[in-house]
Structures are given as C-alpha cells and as structure tokens.
Amino acid sequence: MATLDEFSDRHHVVVIGAGFGGLEAVHRLAGAPVRITIVDRRNHHLFQPLLYQVATASLATSEIAWPIRHLLRKRPEITTLLAGVNDIDPEARRVILDDGSTLAYDSLIVATGARHAYFGHDDWEPFAPGLKTLEDATTIRRRILLAFEKAERETDPLRQAALLTFVIIGAGPTGVELAGTIAELARSTLPEDFRNIDTRRARVVLIEAAPRVLGGFAPDLSAYAHRALEGLGVEIFLGQAVSQCTAEGVVYGDTTLAAATIIWAAGVQASPAAGWLDAPADRAGRVKVEADLTVPGRPEIFVIGDTASVAAPDGSPVPGIAPAAKQQGKYVATAIRLRLRGERVLPAFRYKHAGSLATIGKRLAVIDFGFFKLRGALAWWLWGLAHIYFLIGVRNRVSVALSWLWVHARDQRSSRLITQGRENESRPKQR
Ligand SMILES: Cc1cc2nc3c(=O)[nH]c(=O)nc-3n(C[C@H](O)[C@H](O)[C@H](O)COP(=O)(O)OP(=O)(O)OC[C@H]3O[C@@H](n4cnc5c(N)ncnc54)[C@H](O)[C@@H]3O)c2cc1C
C-alpha cells in the first residue's frame, strides 16, 4: 500500500474535478515536487464527446468512463477523494467538502466544468433531460427505448404518434449527433424487432432558435449537415425558440407538437465556482480569470476548462471544448512548476484551436480546421480515429472500435438495454 508520509512536506495542490482539465493538470504535474489531492463528486472520468452514443444505445457506459482512482494508481503522491465541493474559503485557503470537512491547499485548480442550462426554465428539465453525465445518458436511452416499447402496445393512433415523436432542442454538435443517431436507430436498427409498429415512421424533430444547424461551423458545412440530416429523415425547424416543454410535448413558434421524448441540447451554465470564490463571472457563470488563468487577486487559485472565461488570441472567447480544457490544464501545471522553481510566471495562456468535428450519422461527419474543411465518409473515419485515439486504455479503444464496426456493418446497436429508474417512469402517462 502506498504511504503519503514521504510527501507530506511538499507543496499541496488541490484539484477540484477530474474531467479533461483537472486530469490533464494532474498528468502534467508528474515528477513535480508536489503532493496532489484530486476531488470529484463522481468516481469516474467521463469522455463526454461520446455520451450521445450511450444515450442512443451504441456504446455501454463502461466504454466511455474510467475510475479516477484506478487512472491515478501509479502516482503515490496523489490522493483521490470521492466528495462534492460545496464552497471555497480563499482567505483560509481551504476547500469545503459536502460532509462539512475541509481541505487545506497551497495551490488550487478549479476544474468543475459546466451543465446544461434551461434559460430560466429549470422546470422543463424533468420533461427534457439534458446530456452531461452517465446518468443523463442512461435516462435518455431508457426514455427512447421505452417510447418504442409503449408504442408497440398503444392502440390509440394519436398517442402512438406522440410516442414515436422524438424532439431534440438545440442543433449544436450534440443535438445534431443525437438527431442523426436516433433517426438511424429508428430506420435501420429497430424495424425488425417490432410487430405492431413500423419504427421507420418515427418522427425525429430538431428545433433550433438560430438560423442554421451547427452554428459554430462554416456555413457550407452547416448546409451539408442540414441536407445530410434531412436525408436521414430528420425534420429541422430553424429560427424557432421553444417556449414550452411539458409531459405532453413542446411548443415552438406557433406550433404545438405532441412528443413523448424530448431531449435538451441547448445552453450551458458553468459550475457555481464563481459564487464559491466571490469572483467576477460572465453570463454563463464562468469565472472571468486573468490571462494566466488565476482568479483576480488570488494568484494561488487557477480556474480552467468550462468553468473559466478567457479570451483566445483573436479576442473571441475560448470555446467550452475538451482540447481547450486540456491546454489550460497543461498551462497551469507548467505555471505551478515554474513558481516552485522560483522562476518568473509564464506568458499569458494562448489557446490554439485544432478544429471542430461533428458526426451526423453513420459514415457522415463534418470537420472544420479553418484552413481546410472536410465532409462525408472521410470526415467520419477521421472523426472515429480521433475519438478512438483520445479514449483511455487499449481495451476501451478495441471495444469501441468493434462496437462501431458492428453498427457500420450490421446496423446493430448492442446496448439496447432498458435499465435504471422505475418501471413506469416514462411519458406520456399511462391512462
Ligand atoms: C454531450 C457532450 C458532448 C460533448 N462533445 C464534445 C466534443 O465532441 N468535442 C469536444 O472537444 N468537447 C465536447 N464536449 C465538451 C467537453 O466535454 C467539455 O468542454 C470538457 O469536458 C470540459 O472539461 P472540464 O475539465 O472543464 O470539465 P468536465 O470534463 O466536465 O469535468 C468536470 C469534473 O468536475 C466534477 N465536478 C463538478 N462539480 C463538482 C463539485 N461541486 N465537486 C466535486 N466535483 C465536481 C465533475 O464530476 C467532473 O468530473 C461535450 C460535452 C458534452 C456534455
């Protein structure tokens, strides 16, 4: 068993959050004269870019998540704590955990990410769950699969139509990926499994308030994604904000649409770290950090990833994506190393954008490198290779590659299990 005694005199770095940013910082501190405590309220690191594949029954939960403790097992200077952080006392340099205990730090890295936001309509969440955690993904998977099961037994045509209507709100990468995959599930994977319904009749409806899908991509790639989604049978409504989500369906523009399954893929709200730190925040709640990612007036506290608001070299905000969080994790690890050596602080953090990727369906993707754009099957293969490369561990890479090949060759999605939750937890309510 590893003992911490030999590290007890070292500079203590506390990292809150073992997501992309926090874990990268910890990796980059390997060999530095520090001891580290990493705190996360979940016991696993999650590869969020593939969450939609769990939600749509393509991958199993264990293929995209890894126990944090196991990932860090070979680093005796690191202690992993399964705990939620409720607050920070910057004056006392202490983190306050959910059981009331406290954790002293010399340097603090806050990397607590973000969650979906309902633009002031939190009451919509039970009807339109968002996708951020494994629990969210299995909840959505359960709702999708239960809707087909209930439609199989439903005799009222209107109720059956509502059960076979799937609404996705928000046409960013996650919304597009969900819409395309649900359409493929209904049209290619499920038809043979049911006797009373034709799953190919299912409506997949994508609603977006902005004028185009994939608004962060170049207009020609947006247009391509739009056409590709329509080719898969997805109905797209642009420039229409949703004004209501209920157990019966959604209202957007002047339209009321009865739908049993609604998925929220719009809006992001940072973790409440700005409140813990009493620090300035932007509209999404992200801490407005200095150019070296520290909290104003608190050089020992860094905030990174989706919780931080910082500008890229061109003045635009650094996007809330995994490579940005990882670059920031690397930067703060270097900053801490330099400070411990008594060297001058690093130049300002500079974000380098490597490109934007989104899949639309099997063999369809778009990639925007800025200077170079790619669409279609080649983009899909590149997207797949990039994601397999970034997964952790050989076993997961092989397992995910096999699952995808199976989807590719046979249209079969192996994780079609209805698990978790209560038996009757699904909408609309049974009569
Ligand atoms: C569905 C989805 C799809 C995405 N797809 C892509 C994609 O294709 N490409 C891409 O680059 N990015 C994608 N992203 C964004 C990317 O996942 C985030 O930008 C990235 O995870 C941010 O890293 P982070 O370290 O800031 O936060 P996270 O990775 O979210 O990690 C935050 C960690 O903090 C922990 N935590 C939070 N609050 C507390 C607390 N109070 N106490 C203790 N622990 C806490 C959480 O449990 C979590 O482990 C996607 C995100 C989602 C939700």
The ligand as an SDF file (V2000), in Angstrom:
LIG
                    3D

 53 58  0  0  0  0  0  0  0  0999 V2000
  -22.7830   15.7540  -24.5040 C   0  0  0  0  0  0  0  0  0  0  0  0
  -21.4730   16.4790  -24.6670 C   0  0  0  0  0  0  0  0  0  0  0  0
  -20.7470   16.3210  -25.8340 C   0  0  0  0  0  0  0  0  0  0  0  0
  -19.5350   16.9690  -25.9960 C   0  0  0  0  0  0  0  0  0  0  0  0
  -18.8390   16.7850  -27.1460 N   0  0  0  0  0  0  0  0  0  0  0  0
  -17.6250   17.3440  -27.2860 C   0  0  0  0  0  0  0  0  0  0  0  0
  -16.8440   17.0700  -28.4320 C   0  0  0  0  0  0  0  0  0  0  0  0
  -17.2620   16.3510  -29.3390 O   0  0  0  0  0  0  0  0  0  0  0  0
  -15.6000   17.6300  -28.5080 N   0  0  0  0  0  0  0  0  0  0  0  0
  -15.1180   18.4380  -27.5180 C   0  0  0  0  0  0  0  0  0  0  0  0
  -13.9710   18.8830  -27.6100 O   0  0  0  0  0  0  0  0  0  0  0  0
  -15.8390   18.7280  -26.4310 N   0  0  0  0  0  0  0  0  0  0  0  0
  -17.0840   18.2010  -26.2840 C   0  0  0  0  0  0  0  0  0  0  0  0
  -17.8340   18.4760  -25.1760 N   0  0  0  0  0  0  0  0  0  0  0  0
  -17.3410   19.4620  -24.2020 C   0  0  0  0  0  0  0  0  0  0  0  0
  -16.2810   18.8800  -23.2990 C   0  0  0  0  0  0  0  0  0  0  0  0
  -16.7190   17.6470  -22.7810 O   0  0  0  0  0  0  0  0  0  0  0  0
  -16.0060   19.8820  -22.1750 C   0  0  0  0  0  0  0  0  0  0  0  0
  -15.5820   21.0910  -22.7530 O   0  0  0  0  0  0  0  0  0  0  0  0
  -14.9360   19.3630  -21.2440 C   0  0  0  0  0  0  0  0  0  0  0  0
  -15.3940   18.2000  -20.5860 O   0  0  0  0  0  0  0  0  0  0  0  0
  -14.5810   20.4390  -20.2180 C   0  0  0  0  0  0  0  0  0  0  0  0
  -13.6350   19.9190  -19.3410 O   0  0  0  0  0  0  0  0  0  0  0  0
  -13.6110   20.3870  -17.8360 P   0  0  0  0  0  0  0  0  0  0  0  0
  -12.4200   19.7490  -17.2160 O   0  0  0  0  0  0  0  0  0  0  0  0
  -13.7440   21.8630  -17.7620 O   0  0  0  0  0  0  0  0  0  0  0  0
  -14.9510   19.8280  -17.2010 O   0  0  0  0  0  0  0  0  0  0  0  0
  -15.5090   18.3340  -17.1660 P   0  0  0  0  0  0  0  0  0  0  0  0
  -14.8000   17.4570  -18.0960 O   0  0  0  0  0  0  0  0  0  0  0  0
  -16.9870   18.4780  -17.2840 O   0  0  0  0  0  0  0  0  0  0  0  0
  -15.1480   17.8540  -15.6970 O   0  0  0  0  0  0  0  0  0  0  0  0
  -15.6860   18.4540  -14.5600 C   0  0  0  0  0  0  0  0  0  0  0  0
  -15.4920   17.4920  -13.4000 C   0  0  0  0  0  0  0  0  0  0  0  0
  -15.7780   18.1860  -12.1970 O   0  0  0  0  0  0  0  0  0  0  0  0
  -16.5760   17.3720  -11.3560 C   0  0  0  0  0  0  0  0  0  0  0  0
  -17.3440   18.2610  -10.5020 N   0  0  0  0  0  0  0  0  0  0  0  0
  -18.2360   19.1820  -10.9000 C   0  0  0  0  0  0  0  0  0  0  0  0
  -18.7270   19.8400   -9.8280 N   0  0  0  0  0  0  0  0  0  0  0  0
  -18.1250   19.3160   -8.7450 C   0  0  0  0  0  0  0  0  0  0  0  0
  -18.2170   19.5690   -7.3460 C   0  0  0  0  0  0  0  0  0  0  0  0
  -19.0280   20.5240   -6.8530 N   0  0  0  0  0  0  0  0  0  0  0  0
  -17.4670   18.8220   -6.5190 N   0  0  0  0  0  0  0  0  0  0  0  0
  -16.6450   17.8430   -6.9940 C   0  0  0  0  0  0  0  0  0  0  0  0
  -16.5160   17.5680   -8.3060 N   0  0  0  0  0  0  0  0  0  0  0  0
  -17.2470   18.2910   -9.1610 C   0  0  0  0  0  0  0  0  0  0  0  0
  -17.4340   16.5640  -12.3230 C   0  0  0  0  0  0  0  0  0  0  0  0
  -17.9180   15.3760  -11.7120 O   0  0  0  0  0  0  0  0  0  0  0  0
  -16.4400   16.3080  -13.4650 C   0  0  0  0  0  0  0  0  0  0  0  0
  -15.7360   15.1090  -13.2850 O   0  0  0  0  0  0  0  0  0  0  0  0
  -19.0510   17.8210  -24.9810 C   0  0  0  0  0  0  0  0  0  0  0  0
  -19.7870   17.9850  -23.8020 C   0  0  0  0  0  0  0  0  0  0  0  0
  -20.9870   17.3220  -23.6530 C   0  0  0  0  0  0  0  0  0  0  0  0
  -21.7740   17.4980  -22.3710 C   0  0  0  0  0  0  0  0  0  0  0  0
  1  2  1  0
  2  3  1  0
  2 52  2  0
  3  4  2  0
  4  5  1  0
  4 50  1  0
  5  6  2  0
  6  7  1  0
  6 13  1  0
  7  8  2  0
  7  9  1  0
  9 10  1  0
 10 11  2  0
 10 12  1  0
 12 13  2  0
 13 14  1  0
 14 15  1  0
 14 50  1  0
 15 16  1  0
 16 17  1  0
 16 18  1  0
 18 19  1  0
 18 20  1  0
 20 21  1  0
 20 22  1  0
 22 23  1  0
 23 24  1  0
 24 25  2  0
 24 26  1  0
 24 27  1  0
 27 28  1  0
 28 29  2  0
 28 30  1  0
 28 31  1  0
 31 32  1  0
 32 33  1  0
 33 34  1  0
 33 48  1  0
 34 35  1  0
 35 36  1  0
 35 46  1  0
 36 37  1  0
 36 45  1  0
 37 38  2  0
 38 39  1  0
 39 40  1  0
 39 45  2  0
 40 41  1  0
 40 42  2  0
 42 43  1  0
 43 44  2  0
 44 45  1  0
 46 47  1  0
 46 48  1  0
 48 49  1  0
 50 51  2  0
 51 52  1  0
 52 53  1  0
M  END
$$$$
